[in-house]
């Protein structure tokens, strides 16, 4: 599924571009991930990890 990659790149891109990442955005990121259903735990953790903006 191409959708998974699209969502992942969008999530990463937005988070990196924002620089000042908030918890709200992190939850949105998680929400999208859960909403996709096809999403794996690996993707969810990667999404959260990136959205924490380390």
N, C-alpha and C positions, 0 to 999 in steps of 0.2 A: 504493500500500500504506500503510495506516494504521499498521502495525507500526513502520515506520521512524520516523515522527514520535513515536510513543509512546516508543520506545527513546531517541530523541534528547532528548526532554523529561525523561525519567527520569534520563538520564545528566547532563544539565545541572543539573537540580534537586538531585540528590544531591550533586554536586560543589560547587555553590554553598552548599548547606545545611551541608555538612561543614566548610567554611572551611579546615580544616587538611587539605589534600589530600596523600595519600601517593603514592609511586610505585606501590605495590601496587594502589591504586585505579585509577591510570592504566592499568595493564596489564589490569586487569579490564575497564575501559571499552573498551580496544582489543580484548580477547578477545571481548566481546559483539559488537562491531562486525564483527569478522572472521567470527564464528560465524553472523551473519545472512546472509552470502553476497550478499544483495541490496545490501549496503552499498557505497557508492561511496568513492573516495579522498577526495573532498571531505568527506564525513561523518566519515571516520576522522580526518582532520586537525583538523576542528572539534572532534571529541570529545576528542582528545589535547590540543588547545590549551586547551580549557575545563578539562580535568582537571588541567592543570598549575597551575591556580588563580593566574593572574597578577594 
